[in-house]
Amino acid sequence: MFLPVLSICIGASIGALSRWGLALWLGAGGFMPWGTLAANLIGGYLVGVAVACFSLMPDIDPVWRLALVTGFLGGLTT
Protein backbone atom coordinates (compact mmCIF):
# COMPACT_ATOMS: atom_id res chain seq x y z
CA MET A 1 0.00 0.00 0.00
CA PHE A 2 2.84 2.39 0.76
CA LEU A 3 4.91 1.62 -2.36
CA PRO A 4 2.40 3.06 -4.89
CA VAL A 5 2.14 6.29 -2.89
CA LEU A 6 5.92 6.54 -2.64
CA SER A 7 6.37 5.94 -6.37
CA ILE A 8 3.86 8.69 -7.20
CA CYS A 9 5.59 11.10 -4.80
CA ILE A 10 9.03 10.44 -6.26
CA GLY A 11 7.77 10.69 -9.84
CA ALA A 12 5.86 13.89 -9.12
CA SER A 13 8.91 15.48 -7.51
CA ILE A 14 11.04 14.74 -10.56
CA GLY A 15 8.27 15.94 -12.89
CA ALA A 16 7.83 19.21 -11.01
CA LEU A 17 11.57 19.84 -11.06
CA SER A 18 11.57 19.13 -14.81
CA ARG A 19 8.77 21.65 -15.33
CA TRP A 20 10.67 24.24 -13.31
CA GLY A 21 13.83 23.55 -15.33
CA LEU A 22 11.94 24.00 -18.60
CA ALA A 23 10.50 27.28 -17.34
CA LEU A 24 13.98 28.53 -16.45
CA TRP A 25 15.50 27.35 -19.71
CA LEU A 26 12.79 28.65 -22.04
CA GLY A 27 11.72 31.64 -19.99
CA ALA A 28 8.64 31.90 -17.80
CA GLY A 29 7.74 35.56 -18.27
CA GLY A 30 6.86 37.83 -21.11
CA PHE A 31 3.96 37.56 -23.50
CA MET A 32 3.95 33.78 -23.71
CA PRO A 33 5.09 31.39 -20.95
CA TRP A 34 7.09 29.14 -23.28
CA GLY A 35 8.33 26.84 -20.52
CA THR A 36 4.78 26.10 -19.38
CA LEU A 37 3.64 25.52 -22.94
CA ALA A 38 6.56 23.17 -23.63
CA ALA A 39 5.96 21.21 -20.41
CA ASN A 40 2.28 20.73 -21.21
CA LEU A 41 2.87 19.74 -24.85
CA ILE A 42 5.69 17.33 -24.01
CA GLY A 43 3.83 15.87 -21.03
CA GLY A 44 0.57 15.41 -22.90
CA TYR A 45 2.33 13.68 -25.78
CA LEU A 46 4.28 11.41 -23.44
CA VAL A 47 1.12 10.45 -21.53
CA GLY A 48 -0.32 9.17 -24.81
CA VAL A 49 2.87 7.31 -25.68
CA ALA A 50 3.10 5.78 -22.21
CA VAL A 51 -0.52 4.63 -22.19
CA ALA A 52 -0.08 3.08 -25.64
CA CYS A 53 3.13 1.31 -24.58
CA PHE A 54 1.61 0.07 -21.34
CA SER A 55 -1.38 -1.34 -23.23
CA LEU A 56 1.04 -3.38 -25.37
CA MET A 57 2.97 -4.57 -22.30
CA PRO A 58 0.37 -5.46 -19.65
CA ASP A 59 2.87 -7.38 -17.51
CA ILE A 60 4.66 -4.19 -16.36
CA ASP A 61 4.27 -3.60 -12.63
CA PRO A 62 1.49 -1.06 -11.91
CA VAL A 63 3.85 0.78 -9.55
CA TRP A 64 5.96 1.79 -12.57
CA ARG A 65 2.85 2.99 -14.38
CA LEU A 66 1.89 5.09 -11.38
CA ALA A 67 5.40 6.49 -11.06
CA LEU A 68 5.65 7.46 -14.73
CA VAL A 69 2.16 8.59 -15.74
CA THR A 70 0.53 9.75 -12.52
CA GLY A 71 3.72 10.89 -10.82
CA PHE A 72 6.29 12.17 -13.31
CA LEU A 73 4.02 13.23 -16.16
CA GLY A 74 1.36 14.51 -13.77
CA GLY A 75 3.98 16.63 -12.03
CA LEU A 76 5.35 17.82 -15.35
CA THR A 77 2.00 18.96 -16.70
CA THR A 78 0.46 20.40 -13.53
N, CA, C and O atoms as a Tinker XYZ file with bonds, in Angstrom:
   312  protein
     1  N      0.821000   -1.193000    0.000000    73     2
     2  CA     0.000000    0.000000    0.000000    64     1     3
     3  C      0.864000    1.255000    0.000000    63     2     4     5
     4  O      0.495000    2.260000   -0.608000    81     3
     5  N      1.996000    1.208000    0.668000    73     3     6
     6  CA     2.839000    2.387000    0.759000    64     5     7
     7  C      3.679000    2.596000   -0.493000    63     6     8     9
     8  O      3.990000    3.737000   -0.838000    81     7
     9  N      4.054000    1.521000   -1.181000    73     7    10
    10  CA     4.913000    1.624000   -2.360000    64     9    11
    11  C      4.272000    2.416000   -3.499000    63    10    12    13
    12  O      4.966000    3.234000   -4.102000    81    11
    13  N      2.994000    2.227000   -3.833000    73    11    14
    14  CA     2.396000    3.059000   -4.885000    64    13    15
    15  C      2.407000    4.552000   -4.545000    63    14    16    17
    16  O      2.666000    5.385000   -5.414000    81    15
    17  N      2.132000    4.885000   -3.302000    73    15    18
    18  CA     2.141000    6.294000   -2.895000    64    17    19
    19  C      3.550000    6.862000   -2.998000    63    18    20    21
    20  O      3.738000    7.984000   -3.468000    81    19
    21  N      4.528000    6.099000   -2.563000    73    19    22
    22  CA     5.916000    6.543000   -2.638000    64    21    23
    23  C      6.362000    6.729000   -4.084000    63    22    24    25
    24  O      7.056000    7.697000   -4.396000    81    23
    25  N      5.972000    5.821000   -4.963000    73    23    26
    26  CA     6.368000    5.938000   -6.369000    64    25    27
    27  C      5.742000    7.171000   -7.017000    63    26    28    29
    28  O      6.387000    7.835000   -7.828000    81    27
    29  N      4.503000    7.482000   -6.669000    73    27    30
    30  CA     3.863000    8.688000   -7.197000    64    29    31
    31  C      4.577000    9.929000   -6.672000    63    30    32    33
    32  O      4.821000   10.869000   -7.428000    81    31
    33  N      4.912000    9.939000   -5.393000    73    31    34
    34  CA     5.590000   11.100000   -4.804000    64    33    35
    35  C      6.955000   11.344000   -5.441000    63    34    36    37
    36  O      7.305000   12.484000   -5.745000    81    35
    37  N      7.715000   10.293000   -5.642000    73    35    38
    38  CA     9.035000   10.436000   -6.256000    64    37    39
    39  C      8.896000   10.900000   -7.702000    63    38    40    41
    40  O      9.604000   11.810000   -8.134000    81    39
    41  N      7.986000   10.279000   -8.452000    73    39    42
    42  CA     7.771000   10.687000   -9.835000    64    41    43
    43  C      7.295000   12.122000   -9.952000    63    42    44    45
    44  O      7.754000   12.860000  -10.824000    81    43
    45  N      6.378000   12.527000   -9.079000    73    43    46
    46  CA     5.857000   13.894000   -9.120000    64    45    47
    47  C      6.932000   14.911000   -8.774000    63    46    48    49
    48  O      6.956000   16.002000   -9.343000    81    47
    49  N      7.811000   14.571000   -7.859000    73    47    50
    50  CA     8.908000   15.478000   -7.512000    64    49    51
    51  C      9.833000   15.700000   -8.702000    63    50    52    53
    52  O     10.231000   16.830000   -8.987000    81    51
    53  N     10.167000   14.633000   -9.383000    73    51    54
    54  CA    11.038000   14.743000  -10.556000    64    53    55
    55  C     10.327000   15.499000  -11.673000    63    54    56    57
    56  O     10.943000   16.318000  -12.355000    81    55
    57  N      9.037000   15.232000  -11.868000    73    55    58
    58  CA     8.272000   15.937000  -12.889000    64    57    59
    59  C      8.161000   17.426000  -12.616000    63    58    60    61
    60  O      8.286000   18.238000  -13.533000    81    59
    61  N      7.928000   17.790000  -11.360000    73    59    62
    62  CA     7.828000   19.207000  -11.011000    64    61    63
    63  C      9.165000   19.916000  -11.197000    63    62    64    65
    64  O      9.207000   21.056000  -11.661000    81    63
    65  N     10.253000   19.245000  -10.836000    73    63    66
    66  CA    11.572000   19.837000  -11.064000    64    65    67
    67  C     11.863000   19.980000  -12.556000    63    66    68    69
    68  O     12.506000   20.944000  -12.972000    81    67
    69  N     11.399000   19.040000  -13.354000    73    67    70
    70  CA    11.574000   19.132000  -14.808000    64    69    71
    71  C     10.794000   20.306000  -15.375000    63    70    72    73
    72  O     11.286000   21.015000  -16.253000    81    71
    73  N      9.587000   20.514000  -14.884000    73    71    74
    74  CA     8.772000   21.649000  -15.326000    64    73    75
    75  C      9.455000   22.964000  -14.959000    63    74    76    77
    76  O      9.500000   23.890000  -15.768000    81    75
    77  N      9.976000   23.042000  -13.760000    73    75    78
    78  CA    10.668000   24.238000  -13.306000    64    77    79
    79  C     11.908000   24.488000  -14.168000    63    78    80    81
    80  O     12.185000   25.625000  -14.547000    81    79
    81  N     12.655000   23.414000  -14.477000    73    79    82
    82  CA    13.830000   23.547000  -15.330000    64    81    83
    83  C     13.479000   24.032000  -16.728000    63    82    84    85
    84  O     14.191000   24.861000  -17.294000    81    83
    85  N     12.392000   23.525000  -17.286000    73    83    86
    86  CA    11.944000   24.003000  -18.598000    64    85    87
    87  C     11.558000   25.474000  -18.550000    63    86    88    89
    88  O     11.861000   26.228000  -19.475000    81    87
    89  N     10.893000   25.884000  -17.479000    73    87    90
    90  CA    10.498000   27.284000  -17.340000    64    89    91
    91  C     11.724000   28.186000  -17.242000    63    90    92    93
    92  O     11.734000   29.279000  -17.807000    81    91
    93  N     12.752000   27.741000  -16.536000    73    91    94
    94  CA    13.979000   28.531000  -16.451000    64    93    95
    95  C     14.704000   28.578000  -17.788000    63    94    96    97
    96  O     15.206000   29.625000  -18.197000    81    95
    97  N     14.753000   27.447000  -18.458000    73    95    98
    98  CA    15.497000   27.347000  -19.709000    64    97    99
    99  C     14.821000   28.129000  -20.832000    63    98   100   101
   100  O     15.491000   28.837000  -21.584000    81    99
   101  N     13.509000   28.004000  -20.950000    73    99   102
   102  CA    12.789000   28.648000  -22.044000    64   101   103
   103  C     12.218000   30.007000  -21.674000    63   102   104   105
   104  O     11.755000   30.736000  -22.551000    81   103
   105  N     12.240000   30.355000  -20.430000    73   103   106
   106  CA    11.718000   31.641000  -19.988000    64   105   107
   107  C     10.274000   31.519000  -19.549000    63   106   108   109
   108  O      9.437000   30.979000  -20.272000    81   107
   109  N      9.985000   32.027000  -18.356000    73   107   110
   110  CA     8.641000   31.905000  -17.796000    64   109   111
   111  C      7.828000   33.171000  -17.969000    63   110   112   113
   112  O      6.601000   33.125000  -17.874000    81   111
   113  N      8.465000   34.289000  -18.217000    73   111   114
   114  CA     7.743000   35.555000  -18.273000    64   113   115
   115  C      7.500000   36.014000  -19.696000    63   114   116   117
   116  O      7.666000   35.261000  -20.656000    81   115
   117  N      7.104000   37.264000  -19.801000    73   115   118
   118  CA     6.859000   37.830000  -21.112000    64   117   119
   119  C      5.455000   37.556000  -21.596000    63   118   120   121
   120  O      4.564000   37.208000  -20.821000    81   119
   121  N      5.274000   37.721000  -22.892000    73   119   122
   122  CA     3.958000   37.563000  -23.499000    64   121   123
   123  C      3.458000   36.127000  -23.417000    63   122   124   125
   124  O      2.288000   35.883000  -23.121000    81   123
   125  N      4.344000   35.189000  -23.677000    73   123   126
   126  CA     3.950000   33.777000  -23.707000    64   125   127
   127  C      4.843000   32.973000  -22.773000    63   126   128   129
   128  O      6.066000   33.031000  -22.905000    81   127
   129  N      4.275000   32.228000  -21.836000    73   127   130
   130  CA     5.095000   31.389000  -20.949000    64   129   131
   131  C      5.551000   30.119000  -21.677000    63   130   132   133
   132  O      4.915000   29.071000  -21.566000    81   131
   133  N      6.638000   30.220000  -22.409000    73   131   134
   134  CA     7.092000   29.135000  -23.275000    64   133   135
   135  C      7.444000   27.872000  -22.504000    63   134   136   137
   136  O      7.209000   26.766000  -22.991000    81   135
   137  N      8.000000   28.018000  -21.317000    73   135   138
   138  CA     8.329000   26.840000  -20.515000    64   137   139
   139  C      7.098000   26.048000  -20.119000    63   138   140   141
   140  O      7.104000   24.818000  -20.158000    81   139
   141  N      6.040000   26.754000  -19.736000    73   139   142
   142  CA     4.782000   26.098000  -19.375000    64   141   143
   143  C      4.162000   25.414000  -20.583000    63   142   144   145
   144  O      3.678000   24.286000  -20.489000    81   143
   145  N      4.181000   26.102000  -21.715000    73   143   146
   146  CA     3.637000   25.516000  -22.943000    64   145   147
   147  C      4.409000   24.260000  -23.329000    63   146   148   149
   148  O      3.809000   23.241000  -23.674000    81   147
   149  N      5.734000   24.329000  -23.271000    73   147   150
   150  CA     6.555000   23.168000  -23.628000    64   149   151
   151  C      6.301000   22.000000  -22.679000    63   150   152   153
   152  O      6.188000   20.855000  -23.118000    81   151
   153  N      6.210000   22.281000  -21.387000    73   151   154
   154  CA     5.965000   21.215000  -20.409000    64   153   155
   155  C      4.630000   20.535000  -20.674000    63   154   156   157
   156  O      4.538000   19.309000  -20.609000    81   155
   157  N      3.600000   21.310000  -20.970000    73   155   158
   158  CA     2.277000   20.726000  -21.214000    64   157   159
   159  C      2.227000   19.948000  -22.523000    63   158   160   161
   160  O      1.614000   18.882000  -22.582000    81   159
   161  N      2.858000   20.460000  -23.569000    73   159   162
   162  CA     2.870000   19.739000  -24.845000    64   161   163
   163  C      3.670000   18.443000  -24.745000    63   162   164   165
   164  O      3.217000   17.390000  -25.194000    81   163
   165  N      4.852000   18.524000  -24.159000    73   163   166
   166  CA     5.694000   17.333000  -24.008000    64   165   167
   167  C      5.010000   16.310000  -23.104000    63   166   168   169
   168  O      4.961000   15.123000  -23.425000    81   167
   169  N      4.487000   16.776000  -21.978000    73   167   170
   170  CA     3.834000   15.871000  -21.033000    64   169   171
   171  C      2.599000   15.210000  -21.604000    63   170   172   173
   172  O      2.392000   14.011000  -21.419000    81   171
   173  N      1.774000   15.982000  -22.299000    73   171   174
   174  CA     0.571000   15.413000  -22.904000    64   173   175
   175  C      0.898000   14.360000  -23.952000    63   174   176   177
   176  O      0.252000   13.314000  -24.020000    81   175
   177  N      1.909000   14.646000  -24.768000    73   175   178
   178  CA     2.334000   13.678000  -25.777000    64   177   179
   179  C      2.862000   12.401000  -25.118000    63   178   180   181
   180  O      2.524000   11.291000  -25.529000    81   179
   181  N      3.693000   12.578000  -24.093000    73   179   182
   182  CA     4.281000   11.414000  -23.435000    64   181   183
   183  C      3.257000   10.590000  -22.661000    63   182   184   185
   184  O      3.432000    9.381000  -22.516000    81   183
   185  N      2.194000   11.217000  -22.161000    73   183   186
   186  CA     1.117000   10.445000  -21.527000    64   185   187
   187  C      0.500000    9.503000  -22.557000    63   186   188   189
   188  O      0.266000    8.330000  -22.267000    81   187
   189  N      0.237000   10.012000  -23.751000    73   187   190
   190  CA    -0.324000    9.174000  -24.808000    64   189   191
   191  C      0.602000    8.039000  -25.199000    63   190   192   193
   192  O      0.160000    6.903000  -25.371000    81   191
   193  N      1.888000    8.343000  -25.339000    73   191   194
   194  CA     2.868000    7.313000  -25.685000    64   193   195
   195  C      2.956000    6.262000  -24.577000    63   194   196   197
   196  O      2.995000    5.063000  -24.853000    81   195
   197  N      2.988000    6.716000  -23.330000    73   195   198
   198  CA     3.099000    5.781000  -22.207000    64   197   199
   199  C      1.880000    4.877000  -22.106000    63   198   200   201
   200  O      2.017000    3.673000  -21.887000    81   199
   201  N      0.696000    5.443000  -22.263000    73   199   202
   202  CA    -0.524000    4.631000  -22.187000    64   201   203
   203  C     -0.548000    3.606000  -23.319000    63   202   204   205
   204  O     -0.938000    2.457000  -23.108000    81   203
   205  N     -0.135000    4.012000  -24.513000    73   203   206
   206  CA    -0.083000    3.076000  -25.636000    64   205   207
   207  C      0.936000    1.966000  -25.375000    63   206   208   209
   208  O      0.659000    0.795000  -25.636000    81   207
   209  N      2.101000    2.325000  -24.869000    73   207   210
   210  CA     3.126000    1.314000  -24.577000    64   209   211
   211  C      2.685000    0.369000  -23.469000    63   210   212   213
   212  O      2.902000   -0.840000  -23.554000    81   211
   213  N      2.066000    0.918000  -22.435000    73   211   214
   214  CA     1.611000    0.071000  -21.336000    64   213   215
   215  C      0.484000   -0.858000  -21.771000    63   214   216   217
   216  O      0.341000   -1.948000  -21.217000    81   215
   217  N     -0.319000   -0.449000  -22.750000    73   215   218
   218  CA    -1.375000   -1.342000  -23.230000    64   217   219
   219  C     -0.791000   -2.510000  -24.027000    63   218   220   221
   220  O     -1.390000   -3.583000  -24.090000    81   219
   221  N      0.373000   -2.299000  -24.631000    73   219   222
   222  CA     1.038000   -3.376000  -25.368000    64   221   223
   223  C      1.848000   -4.287000  -24.451000    63   222   224   225
   224  O      2.170000   -5.417000  -24.819000    81   223
   225  N      2.177000   -3.794000  -23.254000    73   223   226
   226  CA     2.973000   -4.568000  -22.301000    64   225   227
   227  C      2.234000   -4.633000  -20.966000    63   226   228   229
   228  O      2.623000   -3.952000  -20.017000    81   227
   229  N      1.176000   -5.441000  -20.877000    73   227   230
   230  CA     0.367000   -5.457000  -19.649000    64   229   231
   231  C      1.057000   -6.081000  -18.438000    63   230   232   233
   232  O      0.549000   -5.973000  -17.321000    81   231
   233  N      2.202000   -6.729000  -18.637000    73   231   234
   234  CA     2.873000   -7.380000  -17.513000    64   233   235
   235  C      3.772000   -6.435000  -16.713000    63   234   236   237
   236  O      4.385000   -6.860000  -15.734000    81   235
   237  N      3.860000   -5.164000  -17.110000    73   235   238
   238  CA     4.660000   -4.190000  -16.357000    64   237   239
   239  C      3.980000   -3.915000  -15.019000    63   238   240   241
   240  O      2.759000   -3.781000  -14.942000    81   239
   241  N      4.775000   -3.835000  -13.992000    73   239   242
   242  CA     4.272000   -3.601000  -12.634000    64   241   243
   243  C      3.491000   -2.281000  -12.574000    63   242   244   245
   244  O      3.989000   -1.259000  -13.047000    81   243
   245  N      2.294000   -2.281000  -12.011000    73   243   246
   246  CA     1.493000   -1.057000  -11.912000    64   245   247
   247  C      2.181000    0.073000  -11.148000    63   246   248   249
   248  O      1.856000    1.243000  -11.351000    81   247
   249  N      3.120000   -0.264000  -10.279000    73   247   250
   250  CA     3.851000    0.784000   -9.554000    64   249   251
   251  C      4.652000    1.640000  -10.526000    63   250   252   253
   252  O      4.759000    2.852000  -10.336000    81   251
   253  N      5.217000    1.027000  -11.565000    73   251   254
   254  CA     5.959000    1.790000  -12.571000    64   253   255
   255  C      5.024000    2.677000  -13.381000    63   254   256   257
   256  O      5.379000    3.801000  -13.737000    81   255
   257  N      3.839000    2.176000  -13.669000    73   255   258
   258  CA     2.850000    2.993000  -14.383000    64   257   259
   259  C      2.473000    4.209000  -13.556000    63   258   260   261
   260  O      2.403000    5.325000  -14.071000    81   259
   261  N      2.231000    3.986000  -12.269000    73   259   262
   262  CA     1.889000    5.094000  -11.381000    64   261   263
   263  C      3.030000    6.101000  -11.294000    63   262   264   265
   264  O      2.804000    7.311000  -11.329000    81   263
   265  N      4.248000    5.600000  -11.179000    73   263   266
   266  CA     5.402000    6.494000  -11.063000    64   265   267
   267  C      5.573000    7.344000  -12.315000    63   266   268   269
   268  O      5.846000    8.541000  -12.223000    81   267
   269  N      5.413000    6.732000  -13.480000    73   267   270
   270  CA     5.646000    7.464000  -14.726000    64   269   271
   271  C      4.483000    8.372000  -15.099000    63   270   272   273
   272  O      4.671000    9.577000  -15.268000    81   271
   273  N      3.293000    7.814000  -15.229000    73   271   274
   274  CA     2.160000    8.595000  -15.745000    64   273   275
   275  C      1.584000    9.514000  -14.673000    63   274   276   277
   276  O      1.523000   10.729000  -14.858000    81   275
   277  N      1.164000    8.936000  -13.561000    73   275   278
   278  CA     0.529000    9.745000  -12.521000    64   277   279
   279  C      1.543000   10.653000  -11.840000    63   278   280   281
   280  O      1.263000   11.827000  -11.599000    81   279
   281  N      2.715000   10.118000  -11.530000    73   279   282
   282  CA     3.724000   10.885000  -10.819000    64   281   283
   283  C      4.482000   11.847000  -11.706000    63   282   284   285
   284  O      4.246000   13.055000  -11.664000    81   283
   285  N      5.402000   11.316000  -12.518000    73   283   286
   286  CA     6.288000   12.173000  -13.309000    64   285   287
   287  C      5.529000   13.051000  -14.297000    63   286   288   289
   288  O      5.687000   14.272000  -14.293000    81   287
   289  N      4.711000   12.440000  -15.139000    73   287   290
   290  CA     4.021000   13.230000  -16.161000    64   289   291
   291  C      2.930000   14.110000  -15.561000    63   290   292   293
   292  O      2.652000   15.191000  -16.078000    81   291
   293  N      2.312000   13.656000  -14.479000    73   291   294
   294  CA     1.360000   14.513000  -13.775000    64   293   295
   295  C      2.046000   15.727000  -13.175000    63   294   296   297
   296  O      1.527000   16.841000  -13.251000    81   295
   297  N      3.217000   15.514000  -12.575000    73   295   298
   298  CA     3.981000   16.632000  -12.028000    64   297   299
   299  C      4.505000   17.558000  -13.104000    63   298   300   301
   300  O      4.589000   18.768000  -12.898000    81   299
   301  N      4.859000   17.000000  -14.246000    73   299   302
   302  CA     5.354000   17.820000  -15.353000    64   301   303
   303  C      4.265000   18.711000  -15.926000    63   302   304   305
   304  O      4.529000   19.864000  -16.267000    81   303
   305  N      3.066000   18.208000  -16.035000    73   303   306
   306  CA     1.999000   18.965000  -16.701000    64   305   307
   307  C      1.125000   19.778000  -15.758000    63   306   308   309
   308  O      0.244000   20.501000  -16.224000    81   307
   309  N      1.334000   19.687000  -14.462000    73   307   310
   310  CA     0.455000   20.402000  -13.527000    64   309   311
   311  C      1.112000   21.663000  -13.013000    63   310   312
   312  O      0.517000   22.389000  -12.217000    81   311
